Structure formats: C-alpha cells, structure tokens
C-alpha cells in the first residue's frame, strides 16, 4: 500500500508550521481518552486555473460550529484558519490534496470526563488522497445495510462532525468490509435510511432525487449540499424525506456523497442490483457537472473554489509556543 504521508514535511499547529515528525500529542490528552475532538475533511483540486480548495469557507464554518457544540473555544478566526489551510498546502507543495483540520482537548492538569479544564489544540495536515472507495468506484460499489443503527439525535448531535461519532461509523465500516462490501448504509433509530459510515446517501426514483432529512441523524454534508444545488440547476426535482429500507432495493439509482468519497454510485445493496447495476443517467449528469466545476472546466458560478495561491513558499521551521 502506498504511504499517503510520504513527502509531507509540514503540519500546522496552533499558528505555526512544525516538522511532520514533531506533530505529536501527549498520551494523557483528553481527546485520546474521551473522544473530545472535532474535525473537517476538505479537498484541494488541481484546476485549470491553479490549485483551489473546494468550499473551504463552508468547511471552516462547520468546524467552528462543531467546536461550539462541545464548547471548545478556537483561538483563531475563520479567516485565519482559511489562510492556515492554504499555507499548509503551499508549504507541502501539493497541487491537489486532502486537508484535515482537527480541534481537540489536549493534555491538562486533570483527567476525567469533564473536558473544560483541558486546553484546546488545533492542527492542520494535508496529504495526497485518491478515490476513497477505490479507483474503480466511479463505476459503482457494492454496499450492505448495516446491523448497526445511527446514534439517535437526542444522544449525540449529528450536526457536529465530532471524532467520537466515528466510533459508530467504524462499526458500520468494519461490518461491511469484513463481509465483502465497500461500504455499509445505516438506518436511524426509527428504522429509516440515514447515511453511510462517512457519506450521505441519495436515491433516484422516477426522475426525482431523494435524500434523508437532517433529522435522520445525518451530517449536514457539504458535498450533499453541493449535489442538491447542482441537481436543481440541472432541472432535477429534489426532495428531502424519510426513506424506508425497502426503497433501497427498488429505486432506480443510488449514490453516496462526501468530501473523501466525492460522488460514488452504488451498484448493489445486499447483493441486489440497483437499477441496471451501473451508474444511471441522473447520477452521471450530476457527476459530470461536479467534475467539471472542481476541474475548472465549468464556470464556478457559486464561488466554491478558493485559490491556494500561486507561489509555493519555502517553509521554515519555527519553535513551538
């Protein structure tokens, strides 16, 4: 397996670029013991107009909101974090990459469930990352309905992209891959379709694009929002509504969305073919529009692409504060 971190020299920590090898945390950090962290996944694309980060401002806003839910004050403004993401990309000389900002409770003078006395640290890393579900994913992947349910909205808020939430996602993913599937789809606490281990879900039925509402314990995905806007631009009706499990087996088309997964068609659910077992017309139209925008071949009519900056500056090691 290729090491995606090979060649990565710099990571941004609390306002400074530090050596990759020095980007460590203490074993008694609160986040390690209690899952007290929030994060983002963001993609930078090598477009015709130069390197640009997709919907960077929206991702940073969601990071801030996630931290707000768990009362983790961030010592940097949104604009400073936007600049820091671009600085980290430039420092590592990556024309295209995946970006991971993470905010978490670090090591303090106490240990226990109460997080409020632990300091808040923020790191930003980036690396090259291809197709999340494999290079052949654009032709469709096989998924299963997981036996694990999504956590109820009154137990843990899905609106926050919190590290602890992904223990649930890990169970869904492990069950899927050990049984020969690329991904698992989870139902919510009421038995309606929710989302994958790290992706939102869309369905096409009789020409209408359907997706579970936020009340189905789904993350308010930025690629999800992107697909909804693209579909409406293309004249495709979109509805957010509860989707029963059985509809997964009878729909015309099905696909997943996410920053890592981008737009990934689903060709079968529990070994039942979806439609003709290949990406359908609506899915292909949305995928083509998305690819055109992130490549710079189609006009960025929403201002989704944030330029990284042409110059790749030489990073200098600085002492940690």
C-alpha positions, 0 to 999 in steps of 0.5 A: 500500500502506498504511504499517503504521508510520504513527502509531507514535511509540514503540519500546522499547529496552533499558528505555526508550521512544525516538522511532520515528525514533531506533530505529536500529542501527549498520551494523557490528552483528553481527546485520546481518552474521551473522544473530545475532538472535532474535525473537517475533511476538505479537498484541494483540486488541481484546476485549470486555473491553479490549485483551489480548495473546494468550499473551504469557507463552508468547511471552516464554518462547520468546524467552528460550529462543531467546536461550539457544540462541545464548547471548545473555544478556537483561538483563531478566526475563520479567516485565519484558519482559511489562510492556515489551510492554504499555507499548509498546502503551499508549504507541502507543495501539493497541487491537489490534496486532502486537508484535515483540520482537527480541534481537540482537548489536549493534555491538562492538569486533570483527567476525567470526563469533564473536558473544560479544564483541558486546553484546546489544540488545533492542527492542520495536515494535508496529504495526497488522497485518491478515490476513497472507495477505490479507483474503480468506484466511479463505476459503482460499489457494492454496499450492505445495510448495516446491523448497526443503527445511527446514534439517535439525535437526542444522544449525540448531535449529528450536526457536529462532525465530532471524532467520537461519532466515528466510533459508530461509523467504524462499526458500520465500516468494519461490518461491511468490509469484513463481509465483502462490501465497500461500504455499509448504509445505516438506518436511524433509530426509527428504522429509516435510511440515514447515511453511510459510515462517512457519506450521505446517501441519495436515491433516484426514483422516477426522475426525482432525487431523494435524500434523508432529512437532517433529522435522520441523524445525518451530517449536514454534508457539504458535498450533499449540499453541493449535489442538491444545488447542482441537481436543481440547476440541472432541472432535477426535482429534489426532495428531502424525506424519510426513506424506508429500507425497502426503497433501497432495493427498488429505486432506480439509482443510488449514490453516496456523497462526501468530501473523501468519497466525492460522488460514488454510485452504488451498484448493489445493496445486499447483493441486489442490483440497483437499477441496471447495476451501473451508474444511471443517467441522473447520477452521471449528469450530476457527476459530470457537472461536479467534475467539471466545476472542481476541474475548472472546466465549468464556470464556478458560478457559486464561488466554491473554489478558493485559490491556494495561491500561486507561489509555493513558499519555502517553509521554515521551521519555527519553535513551538509556543 
